[in-house]
Structures are given as C-alpha cells and as structure tokens.
Amino acid sequence: MIQNYFIYIILTAWIIAVIVKIFSTSLTLKKFSLKYIFKNGGMPSIHTTTISVVTIGILIVQGLSELFFLALAISIIISVDAIGMKRNIELQGKELNKLLKKPINIIQGHTIFDVLIGLVIGVGSALVYGFIMGFLSF
C-alpha cells in the first residue's frame, strides 16, 4: 500500500505541474503548445514539485526519520539551485546573446514564485493522498 502511495503522489504532482506549466507558459507566450512540457524553467518548477512530494510523502509515512531529513536536504538543494544557479545562467545567456552575432539557446531559470508554486503542488498532492489512503486523519 505504501508503494502505491508514492506512485500516486509522484504521478499526480507531476501531472498537475505539467498541466499548470503548459497553461502558464501558453498564457505568457500567447501561444498554446504541448512542447512546453519539455521547456526548462518557467512556472511551476517541476523539479521542486517532484522532490517536495517525495519529501512530504516520506514524512507522512515514516515521520521524522533519517530518510526524511536526507530528502529534505536534497529538496532544499534542488529548490535553491532552481532559483539561484538556473536563474543566473539565464541572465548570463541573455547578456551573451547581446554580444554574439548568432544567438544561443538560453536555459530559462525559475523565480521564487515558480519554486513556491511547485512546492505547493508537491506538498498538496502528498497531503491529499495521505488523507485518502488513511495515513493522515483530522
């Protein structure tokens, strides 16, 4: 039953994040395309969604275990990386494109908002399934 819980929460969170990404990117660029699933960066951060759903899932199933703290550390690293490093790479790429005759493809980074929305989707999915599967109760 626990294995199914992790399959459900990961797939649910990922699907919700992908749907939100398709529609938010489509609204921003004023053009609908399923190709946005594979686009780096943007809202929400699917990396943050995926790791946060796993981290909260572990917390729900195992409590404050060693595995939870390991997952929490990885979650923090991934989220900070999404905001910091990827965002800086995007800004540097834009400046480099101003200098080059032939522009390069730029990896889009994440804003704090993108990461927070990914976190909300991940945590929400884990909590909803936690209640549905009986790991949590009111």
DSSP file (Angstrom, degrees, kcal/mol; ACC not computed):
  #  RESIDUE AA STRUCTURE BP1 BP2  ACC     N-H-->O    O-->H-N    N-H-->O    O-->H-N    TCO  KAPPA ALPHA  PHI   PSI    X-CA   Y-CA   Z-CA
    1    1 A M     >        0   0    0      0, 0.0     4,-1.8     0, 0.0   132,-0.0   0.000 360.0 360.0 360.0 -37.8    0.0    0.0    0.0
    2    2 A I  H  >  +     0   0    0      2,-0.2     4,-1.9     1,-0.2     5,-0.2   0.897 360.0  54.4 -65.7 -39.4    2.9    2.4    0.8
    3    3 A Q  H  > S+     0   0    0      1,-0.2     4,-2.0     2,-0.2    -1,-0.2   0.917 108.1  49.3 -60.2 -42.6    4.4    1.7   -2.6
    4    4 A N  H  > S+     0   0    0      1,-0.2     4,-3.0     2,-0.2    -1,-0.2   0.879 105.6  58.7 -63.0 -37.3    1.2    2.7   -4.3
    5    5 A Y  H  X S+     0   0    0     -4,-1.8     4,-2.7     1,-0.2     5,-0.2   0.933 107.7  45.0 -57.5 -47.7    1.1    5.8   -2.2
    6    6 A F  H  X S+     0   0    0     -4,-1.9     4,-2.1     2,-0.2     5,-0.3   0.882 112.9  50.5 -67.5 -37.5    4.4    7.0   -3.6
    7    7 A I  H  X S+     0   0    0     -4,-2.0     4,-2.3    -5,-0.2     5,-0.3   0.945 113.6  46.5 -62.3 -46.9    3.4    6.1   -7.2
    8    8 A Y  H  X S+     0   0    0     -4,-3.0     4,-2.6     1,-0.2     5,-0.2   0.922 114.2  45.4 -62.2 -47.0    0.2    8.0   -6.8
    9    9 A I  H  X S+     0   0    0     -4,-2.7     4,-2.4    -5,-0.2     5,-0.3   0.905 114.7  47.3 -69.1 -39.1    1.6   11.1   -5.2
   10   10 A I  H  X S+     0   0    0     -4,-2.1     4,-2.4    -5,-0.2     5,-0.2   0.954 116.6  42.9 -66.6 -48.4    4.5   11.4   -7.7
   11   11 A L  H  X S+     0   0    0     -4,-2.3     4,-2.7    -5,-0.3     5,-0.2   0.919 116.0  48.6 -63.7 -43.5    2.4   10.9  -10.8
   12   12 A T  H  X S+     0   0    0     -4,-2.6     4,-2.6    -5,-0.3     5,-0.2   0.949 114.0  45.0 -62.0 -49.8   -0.4   13.2   -9.5
   13   13 A A  H  X S+     0   0    0     -4,-2.4     4,-2.5    -5,-0.2    -1,-0.2   0.911 114.8  48.8 -61.6 -43.0    2.0   16.0   -8.6
   14   14 A W  H  X S+     0   0    0     -4,-2.4     4,-2.6    -5,-0.3    -1,-0.2   0.926 112.3  47.6 -64.5 -44.9    3.9   15.7  -11.8
   15   15 A I  H  X S+     0   0    0     -4,-2.7     4,-2.5     2,-0.2     5,-0.2   0.925 113.1  48.2 -63.0 -45.1    0.8   15.7  -14.0
   16   16 A I  H  X S+     0   0    0     -4,-2.6     4,-2.6    -5,-0.2    -1,-0.2   0.934 113.0  48.4 -60.7 -45.5   -0.6   18.7  -12.2
   17   17 A A  H  X S+     0   0    0     -4,-2.5     4,-2.6    -5,-0.2    -2,-0.2   0.901 111.5  49.7 -62.5 -41.5    2.7   20.6  -12.5
   18   18 A V  H  X S+     0   0    0     -4,-2.6     4,-2.6     2,-0.2    -1,-0.2   0.918 111.6  48.2 -64.3 -43.3    2.9   19.8  -16.2
   19   19 A I  H  X S+     0   0    0     -4,-2.5     4,-2.2     2,-0.2     5,-0.2   0.926 113.2  47.6 -63.5 -44.3   -0.7   21.0  -16.9
   20   20 A V  H  X S+     0   0    0     -4,-2.6     4,-3.0    -5,-0.2     5,-0.3   0.911 112.1  51.0 -61.9 -41.9    0.0   24.2  -14.9
   21   21 A K  H  X S+     0   0    0     -4,-2.6     4,-2.5     2,-0.2     5,-0.3   0.914 109.1  50.3 -63.1 -43.5    3.2   24.7  -16.9
   22   22 A I  H  X S+     0   0    0     -4,-2.6     4,-2.1     1,-0.2    11,-0.3   0.942 117.1  39.8 -59.6 -48.0    1.6   24.2  -20.2
   23   23 A F  H  X S+     0   0    0     -4,-2.2     4,-2.3     2,-0.2    -2,-0.2   0.888 116.1  48.8 -73.8 -38.3   -1.2   26.7  -19.5
   24   24 A S  H  X S+     0   0    0     -4,-3.0     4,-2.2    -5,-0.2    -1,-0.2   0.915 115.7  44.5 -68.0 -40.3    1.0   29.3  -17.7
   25   25 A T  H  X S+     0   0    0     -4,-2.5     4,-2.8    -5,-0.3     6,-0.3   0.894 112.2  52.8 -68.5 -39.2    3.6   29.2  -20.5
   26   26 A S  H  X>S+     0   0    0     -4,-2.1     5,-1.3    -5,-0.3     4,-1.0   0.901 111.4  46.5 -62.1 -40.8    0.8   29.4  -23.1
   27   27 A L  H  <5S+     0   0    0     -4,-2.3    -2,-0.2     2,-0.2    -1,-0.2   0.907 114.2  47.6 -67.5 -41.2   -0.7   32.4  -21.4
   28   28 A T  H  <5S+     0   0    0     -4,-2.2    -2,-0.2     1,-0.2    -1,-0.2   0.927 122.1  33.8 -65.8 -45.5    2.7   34.1  -21.1
   29   29 A L  H  <5S-     0   0    0     -4,-2.8    -1,-0.2     2,-0.2    -2,-0.2   0.491 102.1-130.4 -90.1  -4.0    3.7   33.5  -24.7
   30   30 A K  T  <5S+     0   0    0     -4,-1.0     2,-0.3    -5,-0.2    -3,-0.2   0.844  77.4  97.7  56.2  37.5    0.2   33.8  -26.0
   31   31 A K      < -     0   0    0     -5,-1.3     2,-0.4    -6,-0.3    -2,-0.2  -0.926  68.3-135.9-154.9 126.1    0.6   30.5  -27.9
   32   32 A F        +     0   0    0     -2,-0.3     2,-0.3    -3,-0.1    -9,-0.1  -0.694  35.9 152.1 -87.6 133.4   -0.6   27.1  -26.9
   33   33 A S    >   -     0   0    0     -2,-0.4     3,-1.0   -11,-0.3    -7,-0.1  -0.941  45.8-144.2-158.4 138.2    1.8   24.2  -27.4
   34   34 A L  G >  S+     0   0    0     -2,-0.3     3,-1.6     1,-0.2     4,-0.2   0.602  93.7  82.6 -74.4 -11.2    2.4   20.8  -25.7
   35   35 A K  G >  S+     0   0    0      1,-0.3     3,-1.5     2,-0.2     4,-0.2   0.710  70.7  79.1 -64.6 -19.4    6.1   21.3  -26.3
   36   36 A Y  G X  S+     0   0    0     -3,-1.0     3,-1.0     1,-0.3    -1,-0.3   0.688  75.3  75.4 -64.7 -16.7    6.2   23.5  -23.2
   37   37 A I  G <  S+     0   0    0     -3,-1.6    -1,-0.3     1,-0.2    -2,-0.2   0.881 101.1  41.2 -58.0 -37.4    6.3   20.2  -21.2
   38   38 A F  G <  S+     0   0    0     -3,-1.5     2,-0.3    -4,-0.2    -1,-0.2   0.361  90.3 114.1 -95.4   3.8    9.9   19.9  -22.2
   39   39 A K    <   -     0   0    0     -3,-1.0     2,-0.1    -4,-0.2    68,-0.1  -0.596  66.2-124.9 -80.3 133.3   10.8   23.5  -21.7
   40   40 A N  S    S+     0   0    0     -2,-0.3    68,-0.3     5,-0.0    69,-0.1  -0.424  70.9   2.4 -72.7 151.1   13.3   24.3  -18.9
   41   41 A G  S    S+     0   0    0      1,-0.1    69,-0.2    -2,-0.1    68,-0.2  -0.151  78.1 106.2  72.6-167.0   12.4   26.8  -16.3
   42   42 A G        -     0   0    0     67,-1.6    -1,-0.1     3,-0.1   -21,-0.1  -0.190  69.3  -9.5  84.2-177.9    9.1   28.6  -16.0
   43   43 A M  S    S+     0   0    0    -22,-0.2   -18,-0.2   -23,-0.1   -19,-0.2  -0.860 117.2  21.2-107.6 129.8    6.2   28.2  -13.7
   44   44 A P  S    S-     0   0    0      0, 0.0     2,-0.9     0, 0.0    71,-0.2   0.661  80.4-126.5 -88.3 173.2    5.9   25.9  -11.8
   45   45 A S     >  -     0   0    0     69,-2.0     4,-2.2     1,-0.2     5,-0.1  -0.723  19.9-167.3 -77.9 110.0    9.3   24.3  -11.0
   46   46 A I  H  > S+     0   0    0     -2,-0.9     4,-2.6     2,-0.2     5,-0.2   0.824  86.7  58.4 -71.1 -30.1    8.6   20.6  -11.8
   47   47 A H  H  > S+     0   0    0      2,-0.2     4,-2.5     1,-0.2     5,-0.3   0.947 109.1  44.5 -60.6 -47.1   11.9   19.7  -10.1
   48   48 A T  H  > S+     0   0    0      1,-0.2     4,-2.4     2,-0.2     5,-0.3   0.902 112.3  52.8 -64.9 -40.7   10.7   21.3   -6.9
   49   49 A T  H  X S+     0   0    0     -4,-2.2     4,-2.0     1,-0.2    -1,-0.2   0.944 112.1  45.0 -57.6 -48.9    7.2   19.7   -7.2
   50   50 A T  H  X S+     0   0    0     -4,-2.6     4,-1.6     1,-0.2    -2,-0.2   0.923 116.8  42.1 -66.0 -46.9    8.7   16.2   -7.6
   51   51 A I  H  X S+     0   0    0     -4,-2.5     4,-2.4     1,-0.2    -1,-0.2   0.864 114.2  51.8 -72.8 -33.0   11.2   16.4   -4.8
   52   52 A S  H  X S+     0   0    0     -4,-2.4     4,-2.6    -5,-0.3     5,-0.3   0.877 107.4  52.1 -71.1 -35.1    8.8   18.1   -2.4
   53   53 A V  H  X S+     0   0    0     -4,-2.0     4,-1.9    -5,-0.3    -1,-0.2   0.893 112.5  46.2 -66.7 -37.6    6.1   15.5   -3.0
   54   54 A V  H  X S+     0   0    0     -4,-1.6     4,-2.4    -5,-0.2    -2,-0.2   0.929 113.0  49.8 -67.7 -44.6    8.6   12.7   -2.2
   55   55 A T  H  X S+     0   0    0     -4,-2.4     4,-2.0     1,-0.2    -2,-0.2   0.929 114.7  42.4 -61.0 -47.6    9.9   14.5    0.9
   56   56 A I  H  X S+     0   0    0     -4,-2.6     4,-2.5     2,-0.2    -1,-0.2   0.863 111.8  56.4 -70.0 -34.6    6.5   15.1    2.4
   57   57 A G  H  X S+     0   0    0     -4,-1.9     4,-2.3    -5,-0.3     5,-0.2   0.915 108.0  47.7 -60.0 -43.1    5.4   11.6    1.4
   58   58 A I  H  X>S+     0   0    0     -4,-2.4     4,-3.4     1,-0.2     5,-0.6   0.912 111.0  51.6 -64.1 -42.0    8.3   10.2    3.4
   59   59 A L  H  X5S+     0   0    0     -4,-2.0     4,-1.6     3,-0.2    -2,-0.2   0.909 111.3  47.6 -60.0 -42.5    7.4   12.5    6.3
   60   60 A I  H  <5S+     0   0    0     -4,-2.5    -2,-0.2     2,-0.2    -1,-0.2   0.907 121.0  35.6 -65.7 -42.4    3.8   11.2    6.2
   61   61 A V  H  <5S+     0   0    0     -4,-2.3    -2,-0.2    -5,-0.2    -3,-0.2   0.899 135.2  18.8 -80.7 -42.0    4.8    7.6    6.1
   62   62 A Q  H  <5S-     0   0    0     -4,-3.4    -3,-0.2     1,-0.3    -2,-0.2   0.561  90.2-144.4-110.3 -10.3    7.9    7.5    8.3
   63   63 A G     << -     0   0    0     -4,-1.6     2,-2.4    -5,-0.6    -1,-0.3  -0.459  68.9 -11.4  76.4-155.5    7.7   10.6   10.4
   64   64 A L  S    S+     0   0    0     -2,-0.1    -1,-0.1     4,-0.1     2,-0.1  -0.400  94.2 152.1 -80.3  65.1   10.9   12.5   11.3
   65   65 A S     >  -     0   0    0     -2,-2.4     4,-1.9    -7,-0.1     5,-0.2  -0.336  62.7-103.9 -90.2 172.3   13.2    9.7   10.1
   66   66 A E  H  > S+     0   0    0      1,-0.2     4,-2.0     2,-0.2     5,-0.2   0.882 123.2  54.8 -61.6 -38.7   16.8    9.8    8.7
   67   67 A L  H  > S+     0   0    0      1,-0.2     4,-2.6     2,-0.2    -1,-0.2   0.890 105.1  52.9 -63.8 -39.5   15.3    9.3    5.2
   68   68 A F  H  > S+     0   0    0      2,-0.2     4,-2.7     1,-0.2    -1,-0.2   0.937 109.6  47.8 -60.5 -46.6   13.1   12.3    5.7
   69   69 A F  H  X S+     0   0    0     -4,-1.9     4,-2.1     2,-0.2    -1,-0.2   0.847 111.2  51.2 -67.1 -32.7   16.0   14.5    6.6
   70   70 A L  H  X S+     0   0    0     -4,-2.0     4,-2.2     2,-0.2    -1,-0.2   0.944 112.5  45.9 -64.2 -47.9   18.0   13.3    3.7
   71   71 A A  H  X S+     0   0    0     -4,-2.6     4,-2.5     1,-0.2    -2,-0.2   0.877 111.2  53.5 -62.4 -38.0   15.1   14.0    1.3
   72   72 A L  H  X S+     0   0    0     -4,-2.7     4,-2.4     2,-0.2    -1,-0.2   0.914 108.0  49.7 -63.4 -43.3   14.7   17.4    3.0
   73   73 A A  H  X S+     0   0    0     -4,-2.1     4,-2.2     1,-0.2    -2,-0.2   0.918 112.5  47.1 -61.5 -43.3   18.3   18.3    2.4
   74   74 A I  H  X S+     0   0    0     -4,-2.2     4,-2.6     1,-0.2    -2,-0.2   0.892 110.3  53.9 -65.1 -39.2   18.0   17.3   -1.3
   75   75 A S  H  X S+     0   0    0     -4,-2.5     4,-2.5     2,-0.2     5,-0.2   0.916 109.3  47.5 -60.3 -44.4   14.8   19.3   -1.6
   76   76 A I  H  X S+     0   0    0     -4,-2.4     4,-2.7     2,-0.2     5,-0.3   0.925 112.2  49.3 -64.5 -44.5   16.5   22.4   -0.3
   77   77 A I  H  X S+     0   0    0     -4,-2.2     4,-2.3     1,-0.2    -2,-0.2   0.931 113.4  46.2 -60.4 -46.6   19.5   22.0   -2.6
   78   78 A I  H  X S+     0   0    0     -4,-2.6     4,-2.2     2,-0.2    -2,-0.2   0.908 114.8  46.9 -64.3 -42.9   17.2   21.5   -5.6
   79   79 A S  H  X S+     0   0    0     -4,-2.5     4,-1.8     2,-0.2    -2,-0.2   0.921 114.0  46.1 -67.5 -44.3   15.0   24.4   -4.8
   80   80 A V  H  X S+     0   0    0     -4,-2.7     4,-3.2    -5,-0.2     5,-0.3   0.902 113.2  51.1 -64.7 -39.9   17.9   26.8   -4.1
   81   81 A D  H  <>S+     0   0    0     -4,-2.3     5,-2.0    -5,-0.3     6,-0.3   0.897 107.0  53.9 -62.8 -41.2   19.6   25.6   -7.3
   82   82 A A  H  <5S+     0   0    0     -4,-2.2    28,-1.4     1,-0.2     5,-0.3   0.884 117.6  36.3 -61.9 -38.7   16.4   26.2   -9.3
   83   83 A I  H  <5S+     0   0    0     -4,-1.8     4,-0.3    26,-0.1    -2,-0.2   0.934 128.7  29.6 -79.4 -48.1   16.2   29.8   -8.1
   84   84 A G  T  X5S+     0   0    0     -4,-3.2     4,-2.4    -5,-0.2     5,-0.2   0.995 124.3  29.4 -79.8 -72.5   19.9   30.7   -8.0
   85   85 A M  H  >5S+     0   0    0     -5,-0.3     4,-2.5     1,-0.2     5,-0.2   0.921 122.3  46.3 -63.6 -48.6   22.0   28.9  -10.5
   86   86 A K  H  ><S+     0   0    0     -5,-2.0     4,-1.9     1,-0.2    -1,-0.2   0.878 113.6  50.7 -64.3 -35.7   19.5   28.4  -13.2
   87   87 A R  H  > S+     0   0    0     -6,-0.3     4,-2.2    -4,-0.3    -1,-0.2   0.911 110.8  48.6 -66.7 -41.8   18.3   32.0  -13.0
   88   88 A N  H  X S+     0   0    0     -4,-2.4     4,-2.6     2,-0.2     5,-0.2   0.886 108.7  53.3 -65.3 -38.9   21.9   33.3  -13.2
   89   89 A I  H  X S+     0   0    0     -4,-2.5     4,-2.4     2,-0.2    -1,-0.2   0.907 109.0  50.6 -61.4 -40.9   22.6   31.1  -16.2
   90   90 A E  H  X S+     0   0    0     -4,-1.9     4,-2.0     2,-0.2    -2,-0.2   0.939 111.7  46.4 -61.8 -47.3   19.5   32.6  -17.9
   91   91 A L  H  X S+     0   0    0     -4,-2.2     4,-1.8     1,-0.2    -2,-0.2   0.893 113.4  48.7 -64.3 -40.5   20.7   36.2  -17.2
   92   92 A Q  H  X S+     0   0    0     -4,-2.6     4,-2.5     1,-0.2    -1,-0.2   0.883 109.3  53.5 -66.4 -38.0   24.2   35.4  -18.4
   93   93 A G  H  X S+     0   0    0     -4,-2.4     4,-2.3    -5,-0.2    11,-0.2   0.892 107.1  51.4 -62.7 -39.9   22.9   33.8  -21.6
   94   94 A K  H  X S+     0   0    0     -4,-2.0     4,-1.1     2,-0.2    -1,-0.2   0.901 111.9  46.5 -63.8 -41.2   20.8   36.9  -22.3
   95   95 A E  H  X S+     0   0    0     -4,-1.8     4,-0.8     1,-0.2     3,-0.3   0.896 111.7  51.3 -67.7 -40.1   23.9   39.1  -21.9
   96   96 A L  H >X S+     0   0    0     -4,-2.5     4,-1.6     1,-0.2     3,-0.9   0.891 104.8  56.9 -63.4 -39.4   26.0   36.8  -24.1
   97   97 A N  H 3< S+     0   0    0     -4,-2.3    -1,-0.2     1,-0.3    -2,-0.2   0.804  99.3  59.9 -63.5 -28.5   23.3   36.9  -26.8
   98   98 A K  H 3< S+     0   0    0     -4,-1.1    -1,-0.3    -3,-0.3    -2,-0.2   0.806 110.7  42.0 -66.3 -28.0   23.6   40.7  -26.9
   99   99 A L  H << S+     0   0    0     -3,-0.9    -2,-0.2    -4,-0.8    -1,-0.2   0.735 101.9  81.0 -90.4 -25.7   27.3   40.2  -27.8
  100  100 A L     <  -     0   0    0     -4,-1.6     4,-0.0     1,-0.1     0, 0.0  -0.527  65.1-147.2 -88.0 148.9   27.0   37.3  -30.3
  101  101 A K  S    S+     0   0    0      1,-0.3    -1,-0.1    -2,-0.2    -4,-0.0   0.854  98.7  43.1 -76.1 -36.6   26.0   37.6  -34.0
  102  102 A K  S    S-     0   0    0     -3,-0.0    -1,-0.3     0, 0.0    -3,-0.0  -0.923  94.8-134.4-111.2 106.1   24.3   34.2  -33.8
  103  103 A P        -     0   0    0      0, 0.0     2,-0.2     0, 0.0    -6,-0.1  -0.184  14.5-133.9 -61.4 149.8   22.3   33.9  -30.6
  104  104 A I        -     0   0    0    -11,-0.2     2,-0.4     1,-0.0    -7,-0.1  -0.647  28.1 -95.2 -98.5 159.7   22.5   30.8  -28.4
  105  105 A N        -     0   0    0     -2,-0.2     2,-0.4     1,-0.0    -1,-0.0  -0.620  43.8-142.5 -74.5 129.6   19.5   28.9  -26.9
  106  106 A I        -     0   0    0     -2,-0.4     2,-0.5   -13,-0.0   -16,-0.1  -0.802   4.7-133.3-102.5 134.0   19.0   30.1  -23.4
  107  107 A I        -     0   0    0     -2,-0.4     2,-0.3   -18,-0.1   -14,-0.2  -0.730  27.9-132.7 -79.7 125.7   18.0   27.9  -20.5
  108  108 A Q        -     0   0    0     -2,-0.5   -21,-0.1   -68,-0.3     2,-0.1  -0.622  20.5-151.5 -82.7 137.8   15.3   29.6  -18.6
  109  109 A G        -     0   0    0     -2,-0.3   -67,-1.6   -22,-0.2     2,-0.4  -0.158  15.8-103.0 -93.2-169.0   15.6   29.7  -14.8
  110  110 A H        -     0   0    0    -28,-1.4     2,-0.2   -69,-0.2   -23,-0.2  -0.901  18.3-141.3-119.5 148.2   13.0   29.9  -12.0
  111  111 A T     >  -     0   0    0     -2,-0.4     4,-1.8     1,-0.1     5,-0.2  -0.522  37.3-102.5 -91.8 170.6   11.8   32.7   -9.9
  112  112 A I  H  > S+     0   0    0      1,-0.2     4,-2.6     2,-0.2     5,-0.2   0.892 124.9  55.6 -59.9 -38.6   11.0   32.3   -6.2
  113  113 A F  H  > S+     0   0    0      2,-0.2     4,-2.5     1,-0.2     5,-0.2   0.909 104.3  52.7 -60.8 -43.7    7.3   32.2   -7.2
  114  114 A D  H  > S+     0   0    0      1,-0.2   -69,-2.0     2,-0.2     4,-1.9   0.909 112.6  44.8 -57.5 -44.1    7.9   29.4   -9.7
  115  115 A V  H  X S+     0   0    0     -4,-1.8     4,-2.4     2,-0.2    -2,-0.2   0.891 111.5  52.5 -70.0 -40.3    9.5   27.3   -6.9
  116  116 A L  H  X S+     0   0    0     -4,-2.6     4,-2.5     2,-0.2    -2,-0.2   0.899 109.1  49.4 -63.6 -40.2    6.8   28.2   -4.4
  117  117 A I  H  X S+     0   0    0     -4,-2.5     4,-2.4     2,-0.2    -1,-0.2   0.913 110.9  50.4 -65.2 -41.0    4.1   27.0   -6.7
  118  118 A G  H  X S+     0   0    0     -4,-1.9     4,-2.3    -5,-0.2    -2,-0.2   0.897 110.8  49.9 -60.3 -40.3    6.0   23.8   -7.3
  119  119 A L  H  X S+     0   0    0     -4,-2.4     4,-2.9     2,-0.2     5,-0.3   0.905 109.5  50.4 -64.6 -43.2    6.3   23.4   -3.6
  120  120 A V  H  X S+     0   0    0     -4,-2.5     4,-2.5     2,-0.2     5,-0.2   0.913 111.5  48.1 -62.3 -43.7    2.5   23.9   -3.1
  121  121 A I  H  X S+     0   0    0     -4,-2.4     4,-2.3     2,-0.2    -2,-0.2   0.930 115.2  45.5 -63.3 -45.2    1.6   21.4   -5.7
  122  122 A G  H  X S+     0   0    0     -4,-2.3     4,-2.0     2,-0.2    -2,-0.2   0.944 117.0  42.0 -64.4 -49.9    4.0   18.8   -4.3
  123  123 A V  H  X S+     0   0    0     -4,-2.9     4,-2.4     1,-0.2     5,-0.2   0.916 115.2  51.5 -64.9 -43.0    3.0   19.3   -0.6
  124  124 A G  H  X S+     0   0    0     -4,-2.5     4,-2.7    -5,-0.3     5,-0.2   0.909 109.2  49.6 -60.6 -43.6   -0.7   19.4   -1.5
  125  125 A S  H  X S+     0   0    0     -4,-2.3     4,-2.2    -5,-0.2     5,-0.2   0.919 111.9  48.2 -62.7 -44.0   -0.6   16.2   -3.5
  126  126 A A  H  X S+     0   0    0     -4,-2.0     4,-1.9     1,-0.2    -2,-0.2   0.909 114.4  46.4 -63.4 -42.0    1.2   14.3   -0.7
  127  127 A L  H  X S+     0   0    0     -4,-2.4     4,-2.1     2,-0.2    -2,-0.2   0.922 111.0  50.7 -68.1 -44.2   -1.3   15.6    1.9
  128  128 A V  H  X S+     0   0    0     -4,-2.7     4,-2.4     1,-0.2    -2,-0.2   0.944 115.4  42.2 -59.7 -48.5   -4.4   14.9   -0.2
  129  129 A Y  H  X S+     0   0    0     -4,-2.2     4,-2.8     1,-0.2     6,-0.3   0.829 108.4  61.1 -69.1 -29.8   -3.3   11.3   -0.9
  130  130 A G  H  <>S+     0   0    0     -4,-1.9     6,-2.0    -5,-0.2     5,-1.7   0.906 110.5  40.6 -60.0 -41.0   -2.2   11.0    2.7
  131  131 A F  H ><5S+     0   0    0     -4,-2.1     3,-0.8     4,-0.2    -2,-0.2   0.908 114.9  51.6 -71.5 -43.1   -5.8   11.6    3.8
  132  132 A I  H 3<5S+     0   0    0     -4,-2.4    -2,-0.2     1,-0.2    -3,-0.2   0.900 113.9  43.1 -61.1 -41.9   -7.3    9.5    1.0
  133  133 A M  T 3<5S-     0   0    0     -4,-2.8    -1,-0.2    -5,-0.1    -2,-0.2   0.421 116.2-111.5 -90.0   2.5   -5.1    6.5    1.8
  134  134 A G  T < 5S+     0   0    0     -3,-0.8    -3,-0.2    -4,-0.3    -4,-0.1   0.577  85.0 117.8  85.1   9.4   -5.6    6.8    5.6
  135  135 A F  S   <S+     0   0    0     -5,-1.7     2,-0.3    -6,-0.3    -4,-0.2   0.780  81.8  35.3 -75.9 -26.5   -2.0    7.8    6.6
  136  136 A L        +     0   0    0     -6,-2.0     2,-0.3    -9,-0.1    -2,-0.2  -0.892  69.0 179.6-123.3 153.9   -3.4   11.1    7.9
  137  137 A S              0   0    0     -2,-0.3    -6,-0.0    -3,-0.0    -5,-0.0  -0.974 360.0 360.0-148.6 164.3   -6.7   12.0    9.6
  138  138 A F              0   0    0     -2,-0.3    -7,-0.0    -7,-0.1    -1,-0.0   0.466 360.0 360.0 -77.9 360.0   -8.4   15.0   11.0
